[in-house]
Amino acid sequence: IKDSLKAMAEFKRYDMMFALLELLPEEIRSRPMVQVMESLALVCTGKPVEAEAVLLNAARDEVRDVREGETSLSQIYREIQRQKAILAGEPEPEKIAIPFILDLQMNTDQPAGK
């Protein structure tokens, strides 16, 4: 399922992603990585509020398929915040603080093990 959703996202087939998501049983659809992909589809179709709710719900559980150093969660979150600002008639934020649960980028400023 995950690979199918990723392929659909790569080709911007968000309609197909939503159709597949609708067919999935709740036990699969509620998996964190599937929710991350749903959040991506939502933000890419101009639904940042819904995307944020789904992404934060996914982040409550450990997203096992995302490794430290990967930026996909933080990139999705940044796009969500950018779109929310635009919808609110505010300027695009220059800097967006990523919630700790979504920030898997490696921090090179701290010694290893900290």
C-alpha angles and dihedrals in degrees: 000000000000093000092048091051091047091051092049090049091049089056092041092243095150091153089061091046091055091047092052092045090054090055096051121101113245093251090062098035091054093057110117097237092049088051090051089055090048089051090052091051091048095051091044089055094050100263102121098156093054090042092054093051092050093045094050090047090053091049092056086073121050110270095219096183093061116080130208110273094033114123103197096104093047092045091053090047092050091051090048091053092045092053093045090054091050092049090050091052092246127132116266109270114251094206126026122195109224115217111247093243090060100040107092095154113126112252108220093184093076127067116252114275095030 
